[in-house]
């Protein structure tokens, strides 16, 4: 446990760190080839993603911020007074700080994130804005069922999952996540989740193919990371960013497309690529309001409400047990 001052602390549960080498080789031996989206977020990738959130084409962050700022009083009324706020994967704490402006007499703020560095930054950001609030950081994997079961606090709690991270989960995985949240909720507790909505395909695809090429650089950084970790020399032009909306599955897919027939060698293992073959690096599922409400109902949540931005691009859902 690291005590930062009298009202803040970090609890390190020492989450299991993924073995990049092993998982990358396994993923590239799959058919079709794929890698987990978490590997896009090394230090450089995280910095690039922060740039993406400020791009004109990338609407999700801007839309969710609008909801938090304009619908804050309604969200606060739904969450109620005297509640412990548990934010899962809060990044640098910026959006959590906006939410706190509207909340009435919160008892404390608990942030859960797998990155200790991100957690320390978020705790500092929130505690500097709200010095009288008790702020705790828990370094843990919030998708771990055991971790969720141990998130116990005295009194009422409100679980908050901002951003559109739930869209990176496969629908069955997203349902299990919602269900794991419900299992630790008692009567009067609330769950609030950010969801990117289905919309015009052109707008969706522009958000992942920005004119400045930052998203392409973010995706292609995975190849740079493979070069660094494995000590190989895959050329910058060997793969290119490809992102498109899969209408049938209701998701944006990000891929790295091989620009030529080629072979790479990772730890002595030869992996061949045909020209046009891709590495599937990330999905971002989009939901209709009805579809996501149905998921919450299936997880036996009730009193479901939602708020959208003025362009109806994004939604915040809240529900109780």
C-alpha contacts under 8 A as a table, 3 or more apart, distances in Angstrom:
res1	aa1	res2	aa2	distance
1	X	9	X	6.99
1	X	10	X	5.73
1	X	11	X	4.63
1	X	12	X	6.28
2	X	9	X	5.52
2	X	10	X	4.95
2	X	11	X	6.44
3	X	6	X	7.27
3	X	8	X	6.17
3	X	9	X	4.24
3	X	10	X	6.33
4	X	7	X	7.77
4	X	8	X	5.43
4	X	9	X	5.36
4	X	10	X	7.44
5	X	8	X	5.37
5	X	9	X	7.07
7	X	131	X	7.89
7	X	132	X	7.58
7	X	133	X	6.95
7	X	134	X	4.75
7	X	135	X	6.27
8	X	123	X	7.35
8	X	127	X	7.32
8	X	134	X	5.95
8	X	135	X	4.85
8	X	136	X	5.46
8	X	137	X	7.90
9	X	135	X	6.89
9	X	136	X	5.01
9	X	137	X	6.21
10	X	120	X	7.30
10	X	136	X	5.86
10	X	137	X	4.52
10	X	138	X	5.81
10	X	139	X	7.28
11	X	136	X	7.63
11	X	137	X	6.08
11	X	138	X	4.77
11	X	139	X	6.10
12	X	15	X	7.97
12	X	116	X	7.61
12	X	138	X	5.98
12	X	139	X	4.70
12	X	140	X	7.03
13	X	138	X	7.05
13	X	139	X	5.65
13	X	140	X	5.56
14	X	139	X	6.76
14	X	140	X	6.63
15	X	114	X	6.64
15	X	139	X	7.06
15	X	140	X	5.11
15	X	141	X	6.04
18	X	23	X	7.67
19	X	22	X	5.53
19	X	23	X	6.11
20	X	23	X	5.38
20	X	24	X	5.87
20	X	39	X	7.49
21	X	24	X	5.42
21	X	25	X	6.30
21	X	229	X	7.49
21	X	230	X	7.58
22	X	25	X	5.42
22	X	26	X	6.24
23	X	26	X	5.07
23	X	27	X	5.98
23	X	35	X	7.54
24	X	27	X	5.10
24	X	28	X	6.13
24	X	35	X	6.20
25	X	28	X	5.24
25	X	29	X	6.26
25	X	266	X	7.14
26	X	29	X	5.22
26	X	30	X	6.56
27	X	30	X	5.27
27	X	33	X	5.81
27	X	34	X	4.97
27	X	35	X	5.20
27	X	36	X	7.99
28	X	31	X	7.89
28	X	33	X	4.75
28	X	34	X	5.95
28	X	35	X	7.16
28	X	271	X	7.22
28	X	279	X	7.33
29	X	33	X	6.32
29	X	271	X	7.06
30	X	33	X	4.83
30	X	34	X	6.82
31	X	34	X	7.99
32	X	278	X	7.76
32	X	279	X	7.43
32	X	280	X	7.71
33	X	278	X	6.74
33	X	279	X	4.91
33	X	280	X	6.24
34	X	279	X	4.89
34	X	280	X	4.38
34	X	281	X	5.82
35	X	39	X	7.42
35	X	279	X	7.02
35	X	280	X	6.35
35	X	281	X	5.16
35	X	282	X	7.71
36	X	39	X	6.00
36	X	281	X	6.24
36	X	282	X	6.92
37	X	40	X	5.57
37	X	41	X	7.70
37	X	168	X	7.90
37	X	281	X	5.62
37	X	282	X	5.01
37	X	283	X	7.94
38	X	41	X	5.71
39	X	42	X	6.64
39	X	222	X	7.11
40	X	45	X	5.68
40	X	46	X	7.73
40	X	218	X	7.15
40	X	219	X	6.69
40	X	221	X	7.21
40	X	222	X	5.85
40	X	281	X	7.98
41	X	44	X	7.29
41	X	45	X	4.57
41	X	46	X	4.88
42	X	45	X	5.04
42	X	46	X	5.93
43	X	46	X	5.24
43	X	47	X	6.30
44	X	47	X	5.13
44	X	48	X	6.18
44	X	221	X	7.77
45	X	48	X	5.03
45	X	49	X	6.12
45	X	218	X	5.57
45	X	221	X	6.69
46	X	49	X	5.04
46	X	50	X	6.28
47	X	50	X	5.13
47	X	51	X	6.55
48	X	51	X	5.05
48	X	52	X	6.31
48	X	214	X	6.79
48	X	215	X	7.68
48	X	217	X	7.71
48	X	218	X	5.78
49	X	52	X	4.81
49	X	53	X	6.38
49	X	215	X	7.60
49	X	218	X	6.81
50	X	53	X	5.38
50	X	54	X	7.11
51	X	54	X	5.52
51	X	55	X	6.85
51	X	214	X	7.47
52	X	55	X	5.28
52	X	58	X	6.66
52	X	214	X	6.43
52	X	215	X	6.58
53	X	58	X	6.06
53	X	59	X	7.76
53	X	60	X	7.64
53	X	61	X	5.84
53	X	62	X	7.68
54	X	58	X	7.01
54	X	61	X	7.73
54	X	62	X	7.74
55	X	58	X	5.29
55	X	59	X	7.87
55	X	210	X	7.72
56	X	59	X	7.00
57	X	203	X	7.78
57	X	206	X	6.01
57	X	207	X	4.77
57	X	210	X	6.11
58	X	61	X	7.35
58	X	62	X	7.82
58	X	206	X	7.72
58	X	207	X	4.51
58	X	208	X	7.34
58	X	210	X	7.74
59	X	62	X	5.38
59	X	63	X	5.84
59	X	207	X	6.97
59	X	313	X	7.57
60	X	63	X	5.12
60	X	64	X	6.08
60	X	163	X	7.63
60	X	164	X	7.59
60	X	196	X	6.76
60	X	313	X	7.27
60	X	314	X	6.45
61	X	64	X	5.28
61	X	65	X	6.09
61	X	163	X	6.99
62	X	65	X	5.20
62	X	66	X	6.29
63	X	66	X	5.13
63	X	67	X	6.50
63	X	309	X	5.61
63	X	311	X	7.93
63	X	313	X	6.72
63	X	314	X	6.02
64	X	67	X	5.07
64	X	68	X	6.30
64	X	163	X	7.29
64	X	194	X	7.50
64	X	309	X	6.92
64	X	314	X	6.32
64	X	315	X	7.19
64	X	316	X	7.58
65	X	68	X	5.09
65	X	69	X	6.11
65	X	95	X	6.92
65	X	98	X	7.87
66	X	69	X	5.18
66	X	70	X	5.87
66	X	71	X	7.86
66	X	309	X	6.09
67	X	70	X	5.33
67	X	71	X	5.23
67	X	72	X	7.09
67	X	307	X	6.85
67	X	308	X	6.27
67	X	309	X	5.30
67	X	315	X	7.83
67	X	316	X	7.59
68	X	71	X	5.58
68	X	72	X	5.02
68	X	75	X	7.98
68	X	95	X	7.79
68	X	98	X	6.49
68	X	99	X	5.97
69	X	72	X	5.42
69	X	98	X	6.77
69	X	99	X	7.63
70	X	73	X	7.78
71	X	74	X	5.47
71	X	75	X	6.28
71	X	307	X	7.15
72	X	75	X	5.10
72	X	76	X	5.98
72	X	99	X	6.58
72	X	101	X	7.85
72	X	102	X	5.37
72	X	103	X	7.83
73	X	76	X	5.02
73	X	77	X	6.10
73	X	102	X	5.65
73	X	103	X	7.61
74	X	77	X	5.08
74	X	78	X	6.27
75	X	78	X	5.12
75	X	79	X	6.22
75	X	102	X	7.97
76	X	79	X	5.11
76	X	80	X	5.86
76	X	81	X	7.90
76	X	102	X	5.80
76	X	103	X	4.83
76	X	104	X	6.73
77	X	80	X	5.03
77	X	81	X	7.82
77	X	103	X	7.85
78	X	318	X	7.85
79	X	83	X	7.67
79	X	103	X	7.85
79	X	158	X	6.71
79	X	189	X	7.90
79	X	190	X	6.25
80	X	83	X	7.01
80	X	103	X	7.58
80	X	104	X	6.83
81	X	103	X	7.23
81	X	104	X	4.94
81	X	105	X	5.56
81	X	106	X	6.30
82	X	104	X	7.00
82	X	105	X	5.31
82	X	106	X	4.86
82	X	107	X	5.36
82	X	156	X	7.14
83	X	105	X	7.60
83	X	106	X	5.09
83	X	107	X	5.43
83	X	108	X	7.38
83	X	155	X	7.08
83	X	156	X	4.88
83	X	157	X	5.03
83	X	158	X	6.37
84	X	106	X	6.00
84	X	107	X	5.09
84	X	108	X	4.97
84	X	109	X	6.02
84	X	110	X	7.45
84	X	153	X	7.29
84	X	155	X	7.51
84	X	156	X	6.15
84	X	157	X	4.50
84	X	158	X	6.08
85	X	106	X	7.11
85	X	107	X	7.74
85	X	108	X	6.25
85	X	109	X	4.84
85	X	110	X	6.03
85	X	157	X	5.82
85	X	158	X	4.88
85	X	159	X	6.07
85	X	160	X	7.08
86	X	109	X	6.10
86	X	110	X	4.69
86	X	111	X	5.85
86	X	112	X	7.40
86	X	157	X	7.04
86	X	158	X	6.02
86	X	159	X	4.75
86	X	160	X	5.96
87	X	90	X	5.92
87	X	96	X	7.52
87	X	109	X	7.58
87	X	110	X	6.17
87	X	111	X	4.84
87	X	112	X	6.25
87	X	159	X	5.96
87	X	160	X	4.64
87	X	161	X	5.93
87	X	162	X	7.78
88	X	111	X	6.02
88	X	112	X	4.93
88	X	113	X	6.40
88	X	142	X	6.59
88	X	159	X	7.48
88	X	160	X	6.26
88	X	161	X	5.28
88	X	162	X	7.72
89	X	111	X	7.19
89	X	112	X	5.80
89	X	113	X	4.77
89	X	114	X	7.62
89	X	142	X	7.63
89	X	161	X	7.03
89	X	162	X	7.90
90	X	93	X	5.41
90	X	95	X	7.67
90	X	96	X	6.96
90	X	111	X	6.52
90	X	112	X	7.22
90	X	113	X	6.93
90	X	119	X	7.91
90	X	122	X	7.28
90	X	161	X	7.58
90	X	162	X	7.11
91	X	94	X	7.62
91	X	113	X	7.76
91	X	118	X	6.08
91	X	119	X	7.25
91	X	122	X	6.62
92	X	118	X	5.99
92	X	119	X	7.19
92	X	121	X	5.84
92	X	122	X	4.32
92	X	125	X	7.26
93	X	96	X	5.14
93	X	97	X	6.10
93	X	121	X	7.68
93	X	122	X	4.37
93	X	123	X	7.17
93	X	125	X	6.33
93	X	126	X	6.29
94	X	97	X	5.22
94	X	98	X	6.63
94	X	122	X	7.63
94	X	125	X	7.53
94	X	126	X	7.82
95	X	98	X	5.05
95	X	99	X	6.37
95	X	162	X	7.58
96	X	99	X	5.07
96	X	100	X	6.24
96	X	126	X	7.66
97	X	100	X	5.09
97	X	101	X	6.67
97	X	126	X	5.90
97	X	129	X	7.50
98	X	101	X	5.43
98	X	102	X	7.60
99	X	102	X	5.86
99	X	103	X	6.68
100	X	103	X	5.10
103	X	106	X	6.47
106	X	109	X	7.54
106	X	133	X	7.90
107	X	133	X	7.41
107	X	134	X	7.45
108	X	133	X	5.88
108	X	134	X	4.90
108	X	135	X	5.93
108	X	136	X	7.92
109	X	133	X	7.29
109	X	134	X	6.33
109	X	135	X	4.80
109	X	136	X	6.31
110	X	135	X	5.83
110	X	136	X	4.73
110	X	137	X	5.74
110	X	138	X	7.28
111	X	119	X	7.14
111	X	122	X	7.92
111	X	123	X	7.50
111	X	135	X	7.83
111	X	136	X	6.29
111	X	137	X	4.78
111	X	138	X	6.09
112	X	119	X	7.37
112	X	137	X	5.97
112	X	138	X	4.78
112	X	139	X	5.92
112	X	140	X	6.24
112	X	141	X	7.59
112	X	142	X	6.60
113	X	116	X	7.04
113	X	118	X	7.47
113	X	119	X	6.05
113	X	137	X	7.79
113	X	138	X	6.58
113	X	139	X	5.27
113	X	140	X	5.61
113	X	141	X	6.35
113	X	142	X	6.88
114	X	119	X	7.94
114	X	139	X	5.24
114	X	140	X	4.72
114	X	141	X	5.01
114	X	142	X	7.52
115	X	118	X	5.33
115	X	119	X	6.13
115	X	139	X	6.52
115	X	140	X	7.88
116	X	119	X	4.89
116	X	120	X	6.10
116	X	139	X	5.61
117	X	120	X	5.29
117	X	121	X	6.37
118	X	121	X	5.18
118	X	122	X	6.16
119	X	122	X	5.10
119	X	123	X	6.09
119	X	137	X	6.09
119	X	138	X	7.63
119	X	139	X	6.99
120	X	123	X	5.18
120	X	124	X	6.16
120	X	137	X	7.18
121	X	124	X	5.18
121	X	125	X	6.11
122	X	125	X	5.03
122	X	126	X	6.14
123	X	126	X	5.36
123	X	127	X	5.94
123	X	135	X	6.45
123	X	136	X	6.94
123	X	137	X	6.37
124	X	127	X	5.25
124	X	128	X	5.93
125	X	128	X	5.37
125	X	129	X	6.52
126	X	129	X	5.25
126	X	130	X	6.04
126	X	135	X	7.57
127	X	130	X	4.94
127	X	131	X	5.00
127	X	132	X	7.77
127	X	133	X	6.77
127	X	134	X	7.69
127	X	135	X	6.39
128	X	131	X	5.53
130	X	133	X	5.58
131	X	134	X	7.92
140	X	147	X	7.03
141	X	144	X	5.56
141	X	147	X	6.93
142	X	145	X	7.57
142	X	147	X	6.20
142	X	148	X	6.19
143	X	147	X	7.68
143	X	148	X	7.44
143	X	177	X	6.70
144	X	147	X	5.29
144	X	148	X	6.44
145	X	148	X	5.13
145	X	149	X	6.21
145	X	180	X	6.57
146	X	149	X	5.14
146	X	150	X	6.48
147	X	150	X	5.31
147	X	151	X	6.65
148	X	151	X	5.33
148	X	180	X	6.84
148	X	181	X	7.10
148	X	184	X	7.13
149	X	152	X	7.41
149	X	180	X	7.90
149	X	183	X	7.68
149	X	184	X	6.07
151	X	184	X	7.45
152	X	184	X	7.60
153	X	156	X	7.69
153	X	157	X	7.13
156	X	186	X	7.70
156	X	188	X	6.70
156	X	189	X	5.65
157	X	185	X	7.55
157	X	189	X	5.21
157	X	190	X	6.81
158	X	189	X	5.57
158	X	190	X	4.68
158	X	191	X	5.79
158	X	192	X	7.59
159	X	181	X	7.56
159	X	189	X	7.95
159	X	190	X	6.22
159	X	191	X	4.74
159	X	192	X	6.24
160	X	191	X	5.96
160	X	192	X	4.81
160	X	193	X	6.10
161	X	191	X	7.96
161	X	192	X	6.13
161	X	193	X	4.74
161	X	194	X	6.34
162	X	165	X	7.66
162	X	192	X	7.58
162	X	193	X	5.67
162	X	194	X	4.81
163	X	193	X	7.90
163	X	194	X	5.30
163	X	195	X	7.24
164	X	167	X	5.56
164	X	168	X	7.59
164	X	194	X	5.40
164	X	195	X	5.16
164	X	196	X	5.83
165	X	168	X	5.36
165	X	169	X	7.32
165	X	194	X	7.94
166	X	169	X	5.43
166	X	174	X	6.05
166	X	194	X	7.73
166	X	195	X	7.10
166	X	285	X	7.99
167	X	170	X	7.52
167	X	174	X	7.77
167	X	195	X	7.07
167	X	196	X	7.22
167	X	283	X	7.38
167	X	284	X	4.75
167	X	285	X	4.36
167	X	286	X	6.39
168	X	282	X	7.05
168	X	283	X	5.39
168	X	284	X	4.73
168	X	285	X	6.32
169	X	172	X	7.96
169	X	173	X	5.71
169	X	174	X	5.42
169	X	283	X	7.62
169	X	284	X	7.63
169	X	285	X	7.56
170	X	173	X	5.15
170	X	174	X	6.07
170	X	285	X	7.71
171	X	174	X	4.89
171	X	175	X	6.16
172	X	175	X	5.09
172	X	176	X	6.27
173	X	176	X	5.06
173	X	177	X	6.18
174	X	177	X	5.04
174	X	178	X	6.30
175	X	178	X	5.14
175	X	179	X	6.11
175	X	295	X	6.58
175	X	299	X	7.20
176	X	179	X	4.95
176	X	180	X	6.04
177	X	180	X	5.07
177	X	181	X	6.40
178	X	181	X	5.15
178	X	182	X	6.34
178	X	296	X	7.25
178	X	299	X	6.79
179	X	182	X	5.00
179	X	183	X	6.25
179	X	299	X	5.40
180	X	183	X	5.21
180	X	184	X	6.96
181	X	184	X	5.69
181	X	185	X	6.66
181	X	191	X	7.55
182	X	185	X	5.09
182	X	191	X	7.87
182	X	299	X	7.38
182	X	300	X	7.95
182	X	301	X	7.24
182	X	321	X	6.78
185	X	189	X	5.65
185	X	190	X	7.41
185	X	321	X	6.73
186	X	189	X	5.56
186	X	321	X	6.80
187	X	320	X	7.58
187	X	321	X	5.94
188	X	320	X	6.61
188	X	321	X	7.06
189	X	320	X	5.94
189	X	321	X	6.87
190	X	318	X	6.74
190	X	319	X	5.65
190	X	320	X	4.64
190	X	321	X	7.26
191	X	317	X	7.97
191	X	318	X	5.44
191	X	319	X	5.37
191	X	320	X	6.33
192	X	316	X	6.64
192	X	317	X	5.44
192	X	318	X	4.26
192	X	319	X	6.69
193	X	316	X	5.60
193	X	317	X	5.29
193	X	318	X	6.57
194	X	314	X	7.47
194	X	315	X	5.91
194	X	316	X	4.57
194	X	317	X	6.49
195	X	286	X	7.46
195	X	287	X	7.07
195	X	314	X	5.96
195	X	315	X	5.27
195	X	316	X	6.22
195	X	317	X	7.57
196	X	285	X	7.74
196	X	286	X	5.42
196	X	287	X	6.47
196	X	313	X	6.61
196	X	314	X	4.70
196	X	315	X	6.45
197	X	286	X	5.08
197	X	287	X	4.88
197	X	288	X	5.57
197	X	289	X	7.19
197	X	312	X	7.59
197	X	313	X	5.56
197	X	314	X	5.27
197	X	315	X	6.89
198	X	250	X	7.66
198	X	286	X	5.07
198	X	287	X	5.41
198	X	288	X	5.56
198	X	313	X	7.53
199	X	203	X	7.34
199	X	204	X	6.97
199	X	313	X	6.92
200	X	203	X	5.46
200	X	204	X	6.45
201	X	204	X	4.97
201	X	205	X	6.10
201	X	245	X	6.74
202	X	205	X	5.27
202	X	206	X	6.09
203	X	206	X	5.20
203	X	207	X	6.39
204	X	207	X	5.40
204	X	208	X	7.07
204	X	245	X	7.18
204	X	252	X	7.58
205	X	208	X	5.38
205	X	209	X	6.19
205	X	243	X	6.97
205	X	244	X	5.71
205	X	245	X	6.35
205	X	252	X	7.46
206	X	209	X	4.92
206	X	210	X	5.77
207	X	210	X	5.94
208	X	215	X	6.17
208	X	243	X	6.23
208	X	244	X	7.84
209	X	213	X	6.86
209	X	215	X	6.35
209	X	216	X	6.99
209	X	243	X	6.71
210	X	213	X	5.48
210	X	214	X	6.71
210	X	215	X	6.47
213	X	216	X	5.12
213	X	217	X	6.24
214	X	217	X	5.02
214	X	218	X	6.11
215	X	218	X	4.86
215	X	219	X	6.20
216	X	219	X	5.19
216	X	220	X	5.96
216	X	240	X	7.57
216	X	241	X	5.08
216	X	242	X	7.75
217	X	220	X	5.04
217	X	221	X	5.86
217	X	241	X	7.87
218	X	221	X	5.30
218	X	222	X	7.63
219	X	222	X	6.04
219	X	241	X	6.31
219	X	254	X	7.74
219	X	255	X	7.83
219	X	256	X	7.26
219	X	281	X	7.68
220	X	223	X	5.61
220	X	224	X	7.03
220	X	239	X	7.37
220	X	240	X	6.77
220	X	241	X	6.31
220	X	256	X	7.00
221	X	224	X	4.93
221	X	225	X	6.16
222	X	225	X	4.98
222	X	226	X	6.21
223	X	226	X	4.99
223	X	227	X	6.23
223	X	234	X	7.22
223	X	239	X	7.99
224	X	227	X	5.08
224	X	228	X	6.32
224	X	234	X	7.93
225	X	228	X	5.07
225	X	229	X	6.13
226	X	229	X	5.25
226	X	230	X	5.79
226	X	231	X	7.68
226	X	232	X	7.49
227	X	230	X	5.49
227	X	231	X	5.22
227	X	232	X	4.72
227	X	233	X	5.75
227	X	234	X	6.47
228	X	231	X	5.28
228	X	232	X	7.12
230	X	266	X	6.22
230	X	267	X	6.86
232	X	265	X	7.50
232	X	266	X	7.48
234	X	238	X	6.60
234	X	264	X	7.38
235	X	238	X	5.22
236	X	239	X	6.90
237	X	240	X	6.82
237	X	259	X	7.24
238	X	258	X	5.96
238	X	259	X	5.48
238	X	260	X	6.88
239	X	256	X	5.73
239	X	257	X	5.16
239	X	258	X	4.55
239	X	259	X	5.51
240	X	256	X	5.41
240	X	257	X	5.23
240	X	258	X	6.73
240	X	259	X	6.92
241	X	254	X	7.41
241	X	255	X	6.14
241	X	256	X	4.97
241	X	257	X	6.42
242	X	254	X	5.85
242	X	255	X	5.07
242	X	256	X	5.96
242	X	257	X	6.52
243	X	252	X	6.80
243	X	253	X	5.51
243	X	254	X	4.43
243	X	255	X	6.18
244	X	252	X	5.54
244	X	253	X	5.60
244	X	254	X	6.92
245	X	250	X	7.24
245	X	251	X	5.72
245	X	252	X	4.31
245	X	253	X	6.25
246	X	249	X	5.59
246	X	250	X	5.76
246	X	251	X	5.37
246	X	252	X	6.02
246	X	253	X	6.84
247	X	250	X	4.94
247	X	251	X	6.83
249	X	285	X	7.97
250	X	285	X	5.91
250	X	286	X	5.83
250	X	287	X	7.39
251	X	283	X	6.31
251	X	284	X	5.31
251	X	285	X	4.06
251	X	286	X	5.59
252	X	283	X	5.67
252	X	284	X	5.03
252	X	285	X	6.34
252	X	286	X	7.73
253	X	280	X	7.40
253	X	281	X	7.82
253	X	282	X	5.96
253	X	283	X	4.68
253	X	284	X	6.56
254	X	280	X	6.16
254	X	281	X	5.61
254	X	282	X	5.08
254	X	283	X	6.31
255	X	278	X	5.85
255	X	279	X	5.35
255	X	280	X	4.44
255	X	281	X	5.32
255	X	282	X	7.11
256	X	278	X	5.27
256	X	279	X	5.05
256	X	280	X	6.62
256	X	281	X	7.09
257	X	275	X	7.87
257	X	276	X	5.62
257	X	277	X	5.72
257	X	278	X	4.24
257	X	279	X	6.52
258	X	261	X	7.30
258	X	262	X	7.91
258	X	273	X	6.69
258	X	274	X	6.93
258	X	275	X	5.35
258	X	276	X	5.20
258	X	277	X	5.51
258	X	278	X	5.96
259	X	275	X	5.37
259	X	276	X	6.06
260	X	273	X	7.72
260	X	274	X	6.50
260	X	275	X	4.10
260	X	276	X	7.03
261	X	272	X	7.71
261	X	273	X	5.61
261	X	274	X	4.42
261	X	275	X	4.58
262	X	272	X	5.91
262	X	273	X	5.25
262	X	274	X	6.59
262	X	275	X	7.58
263	X	270	X	6.58
263	X	271	X	5.53
263	X	272	X	4.25
263	X	273	X	5.99
264	X	270	X	5.84
264	X	271	X	5.36
264	X	272	X	6.45
265	X	268	X	5.69
265	X	269	X	5.32
265	X	270	X	4.51
265	X	271	X	6.18
266	X	269	X	5.14
266	X	270	X	6.59
266	X	271	X	7.69
273	X	277	X	6.14
274	X	277	X	5.31
287	X	290	X	8.00
287	X	291	X	6.02
287	X	292	X	6.07
288	X	291	X	5.15
288	X	292	X	6.39
289	X	292	X	5.52
289	X	293	X	6.16
289	X	315	X	7.91
290	X	293	X	5.18
290	X	294	X	6.13
291	X	294	X	5.13
291	X	295	X	6.46
292	X	295	X	5.02
292	X	296	X	6.42
293	X	296	X	5.14
293	X	297	X	6.24
293	X	304	X	7.17
294	X	297	X	5.04
294	X	298	X	6.06
295	X	298	X	5.06
295	X	299	X	6.34
296	X	299	X	5.12
296	X	300	X	6.60
296	X	301	X	5.52
296	X	302	X	7.60
296	X	304	X	7.82
296	X	319	X	7.71
297	X	300	X	4.95
297	X	301	X	5.17
297	X	302	X	6.40
298	X	301	X	7.38
300	X	321	X	7.06
301	X	304	X	7.35
301	X	319	X	6.03
301	X	320	X	5.63
301	X	321	X	4.94
302	X	319	X	5.65
302	X	320	X	5.39
302	X	321	X	5.91
303	X	319	X	5.50
303	X	320	X	5.99
304	X	317	X	7.04
304	X	318	X	5.77
304	X	319	X	4.48
304	X	320	X	7.17
305	X	317	X	5.80
305	X	318	X	5.44
305	X	319	X	6.54
306	X	315	X	6.42
306	X	316	X	5.45
306	X	317	X	4.30
306	X	318	X	6.16
307	X	315	X	5.49
307	X	316	X	5.30
307	X	317	X	6.66
308	X	311	X	7.79
308	X	312	X	5.37
308	X	313	X	7.18
308	X	314	X	5.66
308	X	315	X	4.41
308	X	316	X	6.52
309	X	312	X	5.14
309	X	313	X	6.48
309	X	314	X	6.14
309	X	315	X	6.91
310	X	313	X	7.88
312	X	315	X	7.31
